[in-house]
Amino acid sequence: MTQPDQRKAAVLRPSEIKTHDRGGGASTTPLVGPSVGATAFINGITTFGPGTKIPFHSHNCEESVMLLEGEAMLDVEGQESVRLQPLDTTWLPPNLSHRFRNLSDTQPMKILWIYARLDATRTLTESGATNFVSAEHKK
């Protein structure tokens, strides 16, 4: 006989969750993670100020990103850059260097990201420095 899962469903309200400054014009609001009972993935929302671009980096797992609002460009190592429209959704395999850029000099850009592991890492391509994505939420 299988025991029912004792975890409860959660509704997360980004307006009520602390946003963390990632520096360089980007800020992140963590959403689903172990604190709400997740066992297989994490997600959150990152806002890019006007003209913000994050450095090239890779992850130790699959990643999916949906552009929620704004004008964005996805740059992927070895591929042609792709301009994104709101609701366009990406899939990136592990260890592929990439970055997102806000193409607007006046308006913010916002993405929803999903990592396929609780212990997702971000490795900066230029320096090789690696940190857990969750560490950004403790600053």
C-alpha positions as CSV (number, residue, x, y, z in Angstrom):
1,M,0.0,0.0,0.0
2,T,1.4,3.4,-1.0
3,Q,1.4,6.2,1.6
4,P,-0.1,9.5,0.4
5,D,2.2,12.4,0.1
6,Q,1.9,14.6,3.2
7,R,3.1,17.8,1.6
8,K,0.6,20.5,0.9
9,A,0.2,22.6,-2.3
10,A,1.5,26.1,-2.2
11,V,0.5,29.4,-3.8
12,L,3.4,31.8,-4.0
13,R,2.9,35.5,-4.5
14,P,5.9,37.2,-5.9
15,S,4.8,40.6,-4.5
16,E,5.1,39.1,-1.0
17,I,8.5,37.4,-1.5
18,K,11.9,39.2,-0.9
19,T,13.7,40.1,-4.0
20,H,17.5,39.6,-4.1
21,D,19.8,42.0,-5.9
22,R,22.2,40.0,-8.2
23,G,24.2,43.1,-9.1
24,G,24.7,44.6,-12.5
25,G,21.0,45.6,-12.8
26,A,19.5,42.2,-12.3
27,S,17.3,41.1,-9.3
28,T,15.8,37.7,-8.5
29,T,12.6,36.6,-6.7
30,P,12.9,32.9,-5.7
31,L,9.7,30.9,-6.0
32,V,9.4,27.1,-5.9
33,G,12.2,25.4,-4.0
34,P,12.8,23.1,-1.0
35,S,11.2,25.5,1.4
36,V,7.8,24.8,-0.1
37,G,8.4,21.0,-0.5
38,A,9.9,20.8,-4.0
39,T,12.1,17.8,-4.5
40,A,13.0,18.0,-8.2
41,F,13.3,21.6,-9.4
42,I,13.5,25.2,-8.5
43,N,12.2,28.3,-10.2
44,G,12.0,32.1,-9.9
45,I,11.7,35.4,-11.6
46,T,14.6,37.6,-12.6
47,T,14.1,41.2,-13.6
48,F,16.6,43.0,-15.7
49,G,16.8,46.8,-15.6
50,P,17.1,48.8,-18.8
51,G,20.1,47.7,-20.9
52,T,21.1,45.0,-18.4
53,K,22.9,41.9,-19.7
54,I,24.1,39.1,-17.4
55,P,27.5,37.5,-18.1
56,F,27.9,34.3,-20.1
57,H,27.4,31.3,-17.8
58,S,26.3,27.7,-17.7
59,H,24.4,25.3,-15.3
60,N,24.8,21.8,-14.1
61,C,21.3,20.9,-15.2
62,E,18.7,21.6,-17.8
63,E,17.1,25.1,-17.7
64,S,14.0,26.5,-19.2
65,V,13.3,30.3,-19.4
66,M,10.1,32.1,-20.4
67,L,10.2,35.8,-21.3
68,L,7.4,37.3,-19.3
69,E,7.8,40.9,-20.4
70,G,10.1,43.2,-22.3
71,E,12.5,42.9,-25.2
72,A,15.2,40.2,-24.8
73,M,18.0,38.5,-26.6
74,L,19.3,35.0,-25.9
75,D,23.0,34.6,-26.7
76,V,24.2,30.9,-26.8
77,E,27.7,29.8,-27.3
78,G,28.2,28.5,-30.9
79,Q,24.7,29.5,-32.0
80,E,23.2,32.6,-33.6
81,S,21.6,35.0,-31.1
82,V,17.8,34.8,-30.9
83,R,15.5,37.8,-30.2
84,L,12.7,36.7,-27.8
85,Q,9.1,37.9,-27.6
86,P,6.9,37.7,-24.4
87,L,6.0,34.1,-23.7
88,D,8.7,32.6,-25.9
89,T,10.2,29.8,-23.9
90,T,13.7,28.4,-24.1
91,W,15.3,25.0,-23.2
92,L,19.0,24.9,-22.5
93,P,21.0,21.7,-21.9
94,P,23.5,21.4,-19.0
95,N,26.9,23.0,-19.4
96,L,26.0,25.2,-22.4
97,S,27.3,28.8,-22.0
98,H,24.6,31.4,-22.5
99,R,23.2,34.7,-21.4
100,F,20.1,36.9,-21.6
101,R,20.1,40.6,-22.5
102,N,17.5,43.3,-22.1
103,L,17.4,45.1,-25.4
104,S,15.5,48.1,-24.1
105,D,17.3,51.2,-22.7
106,T,14.1,52.4,-21.0
107,Q,12.0,49.4,-19.9
108,P,12.7,46.4,-17.6
109,M,12.6,42.9,-18.8
110,K,11.4,39.9,-16.8
111,I,12.0,36.1,-17.1
112,L,10.7,33.1,-15.3
113,W,13.4,30.5,-15.0
114,I,13.2,26.8,-14.1
115,Y,16.2,24.6,-13.2
116,A,15.8,20.8,-13.2
117,R,17.7,20.3,-9.9
118,L,17.4,21.6,-6.4
119,D,21.2,22.0,-6.3
120,A,21.5,23.9,-9.6
121,T,24.7,25.8,-10.0
122,R,25.8,28.7,-12.1
123,T,29.3,28.7,-13.6
124,L,30.6,32.0,-15.0
125,T,32.2,31.3,-18.4
126,E,34.9,34.0,-18.1
127,S,36.2,33.2,-14.6
128,G,35.0,29.6,-14.0
129,A,33.6,30.6,-10.6
130,T,30.7,28.3,-9.6
131,N,28.0,29.0,-7.1
132,F,24.7,27.4,-6.2
133,V,21.8,29.4,-7.6
134,S,20.1,29.2,-4.2
135,A,23.1,31.1,-2.7
136,E,21.9,34.2,-4.6
137,H,18.8,34.2,-2.5
138,K,20.6,34.5,0.7
139,K,22.3,37.8,0.1
